[in-house]
Structures are given as structure tokens and as C-alpha cells.
Amino acid sequence: MQRRIKEREVWSAWVRYEDHPNEGKYRPVLVIDVDGDRAVVMSVPFTSTVPRDEYDIEMFDWAEIPLEHISTARISKTIVIPVYDFLKKLGKVSDDDWDNVTDLLMRYMERHGIE
């Protein structure tokens, strides 16, 4: 099945654990960019924990997506996920949350020399 995944959407996707890459769990992720040729999606994972550093940002409109609880976007953990690891679309982020996340992502990338 071909999934039509677009930026700004929030999906439930299989996210592998950093310390055990053969294991993971489904969690909500925000789609930042889609590369159809390689069928991969750059995503920002959400967590239910409070922001822990300057690159974690609380989603103000989390209930509109809808997510089940207050959520934090973890910019420093931006990952590439193959399209086949996406399970279902949960919703879409608000304009304000999108602007906040992408602004912070740009600052993170500039600071760490990522293009």
C-alpha cells in the first residue's frame, strides 16, 4: 500500500530505540520533509515528558491533532523513517506549532552545521 505522507502531518510510526535498533515502538511523529524517491520521511518524535533542553518544544495545540496528552517535540532527535514504518495518520499540527518547530529546527541545524 502506498502511503501519502505529507509534511505537517502527525503519524503513528515505528521508532527504533537508539540503544537497541532492532527494537522500538509506535509513537507519534511530526513529518518535516518527504523524499519520495527514497521513500523516507524526516520526522520529529513526540514524547509525553516535559521539555528537557533548549531543543525540546511543547506542542501548544496538541489536543487539535489530536494527541492524548500534552506532548513535546524533540528537535534534537529528528530521525529518518522509511514510509513502510508509518502505521496511521493521527492529524496535522497547527500553523503556530509548525512555525515554532521549524524555526527551532533551523536554529538547531545552523548551530550544529547540518544542511
C-alpha positions in Angstrom: 0.0 0.0 0.0 1.4 3.4 -1.0 1.0 5.9 1.9 0.6 9.6 1.0 2.6 11.2 3.8 2.9 15.0 3.8 4.8 17.5 5.8 3.0 18.9 8.8 1.2 15.7 9.4 1.4 13.7 12.6 1.6 9.9 12.2 1.9 6.9 14.4 5.2 5.4 13.2 7.6 2.6 14.3 10.5 4.4 16.0 13.6 2.3 16.8 15.4 2.7 20.1 18.8 4.3 19.8 20.5 1.7 22.0 18.6 -1.3 20.6 18.0 -0.6 16.9 16.2 -4.0 16.4 13.6 -2.9 18.9 11.2 0.1 19.1 7.7 1.1 19.5 4.9 3.0 17.7 4.9 6.7 18.7 3.6 9.9 17.2 6.0 11.7 14.9 5.7 15.1 13.1 6.6 14.8 9.4 9.1 17.5 8.5 10.1 16.6 5.0 9.3 13.8 2.5 11.7 12.4 -0.1 9.5 10.3 -2.4 12.4 8.9 -4.5 13.9 7.2 -1.5 10.6 6.7 0.4 11.9 8.1 3.6 10.5 10.8 5.9 12.4 13.1 8.2 10.3 13.2 11.4 10.4 14.8 14.8 9.3 12.3 17.5 6.9 13.4 20.3 7.3 12.5 23.9 5.0 12.9 26.9 7.8 14.2 29.0 8.4 17.9 29.8 11.0 19.7 27.7 14.5 18.8 29.0 16.7 21.1 26.9 16.6 24.1 24.6 15.7 21.8 21.6 12.6 20.3 23.1 9.4 22.3 22.4 6.0 21.8 23.9 3.2 21.5 21.3 0.6 24.1 22.3 -2.2 22.7 20.2 -1.7 19.0 20.9 -5.4 18.4 21.5 -6.2 19.6 18.0 -4.0 17.0 16.3 -5.4 15.1 18.4 -2.9 13.6 20.8 -3.9 12.0 24.1 -1.8 14.2 26.3 0.5 17.2 26.4 3.4 16.5 24.1 6.9 17.7 23.5 8.6 17.7 20.1 12.2 16.5 20.5 14.0 18.5 17.8 17.5 17.1 18.6 16.1 13.6 17.9 15.0 14.2 14.3 15.1 10.9 12.5 14.6 9.4 9.1 11.9 6.8 9.0 11.0 4.6 6.0 7.5 5.1 4.7 6.6 1.4 5.4 7.1 2.1 9.1 4.2 4.5 9.2 1.0 3.0 10.6 -1.7 5.6 10.5 -2.2 9.4 10.2 -3.2 11.0 13.5 -3.8 14.6 12.3 -1.9 17.7 11.5 -0.2 20.4 13.5 -1.5 24.0 13.8 0.2 26.8 12.0 1.7 28.2 15.2 3.1 24.8 16.3 4.5 24.2 12.8 6.2 27.6 12.8 7.7 27.0 16.3 9.0 23.6 15.4 10.5 24.5 12.1 12.1 27.7 13.5 13.7 25.7 16.3 14.8 23.0 13.8 16.5 25.6 11.6 18.4 27.1 14.7 19.4 23.6 15.7 20.7 22.7 12.2 22.6 26.0 11.9 24.2 25.6 15.3 25.3 22.0 14.5 26.3 22.6 10.9 23.7 20.4 9.4 22.5 21.2 5.9 
